[in-house]
């Protein structure tokens, strides 16, 4: 019964996605849904972008082990990221009428900066999307009682998500996000209600137990090394996630700048609040059956929630739970597959064939999506990292190589192409050297050192005599907005 429901739900989702594909007529429709989405849909897409495998499996398992201190990156850092990104993108970048963040780097700096930062952004998605694919494989393995292996489930899940995303683009993603947000929220709230009834004392007892166990202590002990690690995880997610195409894509898909801002802020607030629901369910498991779930925490903590639902809830609750989980993961998967594919097609490939017409470019984006999907699948199949580890480490590259050029390009008029190049190379090289030579033994997280060197590179490179010249020199943001206003009939001013 459970398996047939999952099959039915997947068929309905693909059907909705393919129906949305009928609204895709050009590259702008595919990439940013024609910049036409209302506030409820933008809010849902922002929420769904983040509420995926790590929120359902990774964050709860980490919370049970380490408490709130262990999840500083997500949901605390990620929620702040959405708020900051919403303010930056809606106030400064929405009026540029561009498809990708890479377009901003080209307009503000140069083609070289565009390519380098776009490659950083695409690389960051490898771990994030692989985490979603890994979770889909886990779900198929669980609901088929082991008949379908996790590897086969990954392949099947990737094929399903690629089917509707390849044809419908952002329209399919947005409509499914709106539907699946309500499915995932209602399903997990229902499970939380059932599970709390199985604990003596109800929800209050679960919260009191977590508090007495020290799980609700957010800040670490007064140890400098622990504080550095704590801040490193928090800042990596909060700042490294800002120069990301998926967040930018959702904000700029809004019908106006006001909707773009409030959709991002509301999506962040809903995401932050709702992430505590699966955490509550997972911690309840350790009180309901301590022997079983203590063993699972040691062997594979990602199975904590599925095992709890299958063994301690009725069939109706199981159907709602797996419907909610599949909704969350599919929404996140489609969003995070689309974003890097559009970035790579627009900011790397298009530069080699600038005379492509809109229809040809649309098919290039679709082909890139298929290629990226295959690459991510291969990475997910052969990686031994957990879902939470994949997500937490995904944004180190953008923190070191893309954040400073974005922030300074928006807020600092004196930022130059030379400064941006110094920031990119300085940040990436210092981060990689420390990761390779010192690794986890470094007292300061490698990505934070990369961030610091990147900031120094931007400052020195912009203020020193300019030796780097490009065909498109750096220009202040107000000039870029004026340039975009003069070319509103173009999707991406070049």
C-alpha positions in Angstrom: 0.0 0.0 0.0 2.8 2.4 1.0 4.8 1.6 -2.2 1.8 2.1 -4.5 1.1 5.5 -2.8 4.7 6.6 -3.4 4.4 5.5 -7.1 1.1 7.4 -7.5 2.5 10.5 -5.8 5.5 10.5 -8.1 3.3 10.2 -11.2 1.1 13.1 -10.1 4.2 15.2 -9.4 5.6 14.5 -12.8 2.3 15.2 -14.4 2.0 18.6 -12.7 5.6 19.5 -13.7 5.0 18.5 -17.4 1.7 20.6 -17.4 3.7 23.6 -16.2 6.1 23.0 -19.0 3.4 24.2 -21.4 4.0 27.7 -20.1 7.7 27.7 -21.1 8.1 29.5 -24.4 11.6 31.0 -24.1 14.8 31.0 -22.0 13.5 33.6 -19.6 10.4 31.5 -18.8 12.7 28.5 -18.3 15.2 30.3 -16.0 13.1 32.7 -14.0 9.5 31.9 -14.8 9.1 35.1 -16.8 9.6 37.1 -13.6 5.9 36.8 -12.9 5.5 34.8 -9.6 3.3 36.3 -6.8 4.2 36.5 -3.2 2.8 33.1 -2.0 4.6 31.2 -4.8 7.9 33.0 -4.2 7.6 32.3 -0.5 7.0 28.6 -1.2 9.9 28.3 -3.6 12.3 30.0 -1.2 11.2 27.6 1.6 11.3 24.5 -0.7 14.8 25.4 -1.9 16.2 24.9 1.6 13.8 22.4 3.1 15.2 19.2 1.6 17.2 16.1 2.6 19.4 17.8 5.2 16.3 19.4 7.0 14.5 16.0 7.1 17.4 13.6 7.7 20.7 15.4 8.3 19.7 18.2 10.7 17.6 16.1 13.1 20.2 13.4 13.3 22.9 16.0 14.1 20.7 17.7 16.7 20.1 14.4 18.5 23.9 13.9 18.7 25.2 17.4 19.3 22.2 19.6 20.2 21.6 23.1 18.8 25.4 23.8 18.8 25.9 21.2 16.1 23.3 22.8 13.8 24.5 26.4 13.8 25.0 26.2 10.1 21.5 24.9 9.3 18.9 26.2 10.1 20.4 29.2 11.9 23.0 30.2 9.2 20.9 29.3 6.3 17.9 31.3 7.5 20.0 34.4 8.0 21.4 33.8 4.5 17.9 34.0 3.0 17.1 37.2 4.7 20.4 38.9 3.8 20.2 37.6 0.2 16.6 38.8 -0.1 17.6 42.3 0.9 20.7 42.4 -1.3 19.1 40.9 -4.4 15.8 42.7 -4.3 17.2 46.1 -3.5 20.2 46.1 -5.8 20.0 43.3 -8.4 16.3 42.8 -9.3 16.2 45.9 -11.5 19.2 44.6 -13.6 16.8 42.2 -15.4 19.4 39.4 -15.6 19.1 35.6 -15.6 22.0 34.7 -13.3 24.4 36.0 -10.7 27.1 35.4 -13.3 25.6 38.1 -15.4 26.1 40.6 -12.6 29.8 39.6 -12.3 30.2 40.2 -16.0 28.4 43.5 -16.0 30.2 44.8 -12.9 33.6 43.4 -13.6 34.5 41.3 -16.7 34.0 38.1 -18.7 36.9 36.5 -16.8 35.3 37.2 -13.4 32.0 36.0 -14.7 33.4 32.6 -15.7 35.5 32.1 -12.6 32.7 32.9 -10.1 30.2 30.9 -12.2 32.4 27.8 -12.0 32.6 28.4 -8.2 28.9 28.5 -8.0 28.4 25.4 -10.1 31.0 23.5 -8.0 29.2 24.4 -4.8 26.0 22.7 -6.0 27.7 19.3 -6.5 27.5 18.4 -2.8 24.2 20.0 -2.2 22.4 18.2 -5.1 24.1 15.0 -4.3 22.7 15.1 -0.8 19.2 15.3 -2.3 19.8 12.4 -4.6 21.2 10.3 -1.8 18.1 11.0 0.2 15.8 9.9 -2.6 17.8 6.7 -2.8 17.3 6.2 0.9 13.6 6.7 0.6 13.1 4.2 -2.2 15.2 1.7 -0.3 13.1 2.1 2.8 9.6 2.0 1.2 10.4 -1.1 -0.8 11.7 -2.8 2.3 15.1 -3.2 0.8 13.9 -4.5 -2.6 15.3 -1.4 -4.3 18.9 -0.7 -3.3 19.9 2.8 -2.4 22.0 3.0 -5.5 19.1 2.0 -7.8 16.9 4.4 -5.9 19.3 7.3 -6.6 19.2 6.5 -10.3 15.4 6.3 -10.3 15.0 9.5 -8.3 17.3 11.5 -10.5 15.4 10.3 -13.6 12.1 11.4 -12.2 13.3 14.9 -11.1 15.1 15.4 -14.4 11.9 14.5 -16.4 9.8 17.5 -15.3 12.6 19.9 -14.6 14.2 19.5 -18.0 10.9 20.5 -19.8 9.3 22.9 -17.3 12.3 24.7 -15.8 11.4 27.3 -13.2 7.7 27.2 -13.9 7.6 23.5 -13.0 9.8 24.0 -10.0 7.6 26.9 -8.7 4.2 25.2 -9.1 5.5 21.9 -7.6 7.2 23.9 -4.7 3.9 25.6 -3.9 2.0 22.3 -3.8 4.7 20.3 -2.1 5.2 22.9 0.6 1.8 22.2 2.0 2.1 18.5 1.6 5.4 18.4 3.5 4.3 20.7 6.3 0.9 19.0 6.9 2.5 15.5 6.8 5.3 16.3 9.2 3.0 18.2 11.6 0.7 15.1 11.7 3.6 12.8 12.4 4.8 15.1 15.2 1.3 15.0 16.7 1.2 11.2 16.6 4.7 10.8 18.0 4.2 13.2 20.8 1.3 11.1 22.0 3.5 8.0 22.3 5.8 9.8 24.8 4.7 9.9 28.4 4.0 13.5 29.1 3.7 14.5 25.5 5.6 17.3 23.7 6.4 19.0 27.0 8.3 15.9 28.2 10.3 15.7 25.0 11.3 19.4 25.3 12.1 19.1 29.0 14.3 16.0 28.4 16.2 17.7 25.6 16.8 20.7 27.8 18.1 18.7 30.7 20.4 16.8 28.3 21.9 20.1 27.2 20.6 19.7 23.7 19.0 23.2 23.7 22.2 25.0 24.5 23.0 27.0 21.4 26.5 28.4 22.2 29.5 26.1 22.8 31.6 26.0 25.9 34.1 28.8 26.6 36.8 27.1 24.6 38.4 29.2 21.8 38.8 26.3 19.5 35.1 25.3 19.9 34.0 28.8 19.3 36.1 29.1 16.1 34.6 25.9 14.8 31.1 27.1 15.7 31.5 30.4 14.0 33.1 28.8 11.0 30.2 26.5 10.4 27.7 29.3 10.9 29.4 31.8 8.7 30.1 29.3 5.9 26.4 28.6 5.5 25.2 32.1 6.1 27.7 34.0 3.8 28.8 31.2 1.5 25.1 30.5 0.5 24.5 34.1 -0.6 26.3 34.0 -4.0 24.0 31.1 -5.1 21.9 30.9 -8.2 19.0 29.0 -6.6 18.3 31.9 -4.1 18.9 34.5 -6.7 16.6 32.6 -9.1 13.7 32.6 -6.7 14.0 36.2 -5.8 14.3 37.4 -9.4 11.4 35.2 -10.4 9.1 37.5 -8.4 6.8 39.9 -10.3 8.3 42.9 -8.6 11.1 43.9 -6.1 8.6 44.2 -3.2 7.5 40.6 -3.7 11.1 39.5 -4.1 12.1 40.9 -0.7 9.2 39.7 1.3 9.0 36.3 -0.4 12.6 35.7 0.7 12.1 37.0 4.3 8.9 35.0 4.8 10.4 31.9 3.2 13.3 32.2 5.7 11.1 32.6 8.7 8.9 29.6 7.7 11.9 27.5 7.0 13.6 28.3 10.3 10.5 27.6 12.4 9.4 24.4 10.6 12.9 22.8 10.7 12.3 22.2 14.4 9.4 19.8 13.6 11.6 17.0 12.2 14.1 17.7 15.0 11.3 17.2 17.6 10.3 13.9 15.9 13.8 12.6 15.8 14.5 13.4 19.5 11.2 11.8 20.5 12.4 8.5 18.9 15.2 8.3 21.4 12.6 8.3 24.2 10.1 5.9 22.6 12.7 3.2 21.9 16.1 4.1 23.3 17.7 0.7 22.5 16.8 0.7 18.8 17.5 4.3 18.1 20.8 4.5 20.0 22.0 1.7 17.8 20.8 3.5 14.7 22.6 6.7 15.8 25.8 4.7 15.8 25.2 2.8 12.5 23.3 5.2 10.2 21.7 8.2 11.9 20.0 9.1 8.6 17.6 6.1 9.1 16.3 7.5 12.4 13.1 9.1 11.2 12.1 6.5 8.6 12.6 3.7 11.1 10.6 5.5 13.7 7.7 6.1 11.3 7.6 2.5 9.9 7.7 0.9 13.3 5.7 3.2 15.5 3.0 4.7 13.4 -0.1 3.5 11.5 -0.2 3.1 7.7 -2.0 6.5 7.2 0.8 8.3 9.1 3.4 6.4 7.0 1.8 7.5 3.8 1.7 11.2 5.0 5.3 11.0 6.2 6.8 9.6 3.0 4.6 11.9 1.0 6.0 14.9 2.9 9.6 13.7 2.7 9.4 13.0 -1.0 7.8 16.4 -1.5 10.5 18.2 0.3 13.4 16.3 -1.4 11.9 16.6 -4.9 11.3 20.3 -4.5 14.9 20.9 -3.3 16.3 18.5 -6.0 14.7 20.2 -8.9 15.6 23.7 -7.7 19.2 22.8 -7.1 19.6 21.0 -10.4 18.2 23.9 -12.3 20.2 26.7 -10.7 23.8 25.5 -11.6 22.7 24.3 -15.0 21.3 27.7 -16.0 24.4 29.4 -14.6 26.8 27.2 -16.6 24.8 27.5 -19.8 24.4 31.3 -19.5 27.8 32.3 -18.1 30.2 29.8 -19.5 28.8 28.1 -22.6 27.0 31.1 -24.1 30.2 33.1 -24.3 31.6 30.6 -26.8 28.5 30.9 -29.0 27.2 34.4 -28.6 25.1 34.3 -31.7 22.7 31.6 -30.4 19.0 32.6 -30.8 16.7 32.2 -27.8 15.3 28.8 -28.9 18.8 27.3 -29.3 19.8 28.7 -25.9 16.8 27.1 -24.3 17.8 23.7 -25.5 21.4 24.3 -24.4 20.1 25.0 -20.9 18.1 21.7 -21.0 21.1 19.7 -22.3 23.3 21.3 -19.5 20.7 20.2 -17.0 20.9 16.6 -18.1 24.7 16.7 -18.1 24.8 18.2 -14.6 22.3 15.6 -13.4 24.4 12.8 -14.6 27.5 14.3 -12.9 25.7 14.7 -9.6 24.4 11.2 -9.7 27.9 9.8 -10.2 29.2 11.8 -7.3 26.3 10.7 -5.0 26.8 7.0 -5.9 30.5 7.0 -5.0 30.6 9.5 -2.1 30.7 8.1 1.5 29.8 11.5 3.1 26.6 11.8 5.0 23.8 14.1 3.8 24.5 16.7 6.4 28.3 16.7 5.7 27.6 17.1 1.9 25.4 20.2 2.5 27.6 21.7 5.2 30.7 21.6 3.0 29.0 22.6 -0.2 29.4 26.4 0.3 33.1 26.6 1.2 34.1 27.3 -2.4 31.6 30.2 -2.8 32.5 31.7 0.5 36.2 31.8 -0.4 35.9 32.7 -4.1 32.6 34.4 -4.9 31.2 36.2 -1.8 33.6 39.2 -1.6 33.3 40.1 -5.3 29.5 40.0 -5.0 29.3 42.1 -1.8 31.9 44.6 -2.9 30.4 44.8 -6.4 27.1 45.8 -4.9 28.1 48.1 -2.0 31.6 49.5 -2.9 31.9 51.8 -5.9 35.7 51.5 -6.0 35.7 47.7 -6.5 37.5 46.9 -9.7 38.1 44.0 -12.0 41.7 43.7 -10.7 40.4 43.6 -7.1 37.8 40.9 -8.0 40.4 38.7 -9.6 42.7 39.1 -6.6 39.9 38.2 -4.3 38.9 35.1 -6.3 42.4 33.7 -6.7 43.6 34.7 -3.3 40.6 33.3 -1.5 40.5 30.0 -3.5 44.2 29.3 -3.4 44.6 30.0 0.3 41.5 27.9 1.2 42.7 24.9 -1.0 46.3 25.1 0.3 45.1 24.9 4.0 42.6 22.1 3.2 45.2 20.0 1.5 48.3 20.7 3.7 46.7 21.1 7.1 43.1 19.9 6.8 41.0 19.6 10.0 44.1 20.3 12.2 43.9 23.9 11.2 43.0 26.1 14.2 40.9 28.4 12.0 38.6 26.8 9.4 40.3 26.9 6.0 37.3 28.6 4.4 37.4 31.5 6.9 41.0 32.1 6.1 40.1 32.0 2.4 37.4 34.6 3.1 39.9 36.9 4.9 42.5 36.6 2.1 39.7 37.2 -0.5 38.7 40.5 1.3 42.4 41.6 1.5 42.8 40.8 -2.2 39.8 42.9 -3.1 41.0 45.8 -1.0 44.6 45.8 -2.3 43.7 44.9 -5.9 41.2 47.8 -6.1 43.2 50.5 -4.4 46.7 49.7 -6.0 47.5 50.9 -9.5 45.4 49.0 -12.1 47.4 46.7 -14.3 44.6 44.4 -15.4 42.5 45.7 -18.4 39.4 44.1 -19.9 37.0 44.8 -22.7 34.3 45.4 -20.1 35.7 47.6 -17.3 34.2 47.6 -13.8 31.3 50.0 -13.5 29.3 51.3 -10.4 26.0 49.6 -9.7 23.8 52.6 -10.6 25.3 52.7 -14.1 24.5 49.0 -14.5 20.9 49.6 -13.4 20.6 52.5 -15.9 22.1 50.2 -18.6 19.5 47.6 -17.8 16.7 50.1 -17.9 17.7 51.2 -21.4 17.6 47.6 -22.6 14.5 46.2 -20.9 13.6 44.2 -24.0 16.7 42.1 -23.6 16.9 39.2 -21.1 20.6 39.6 -20.4 22.3 42.8 -21.5 25.6 41.9 -23.1 
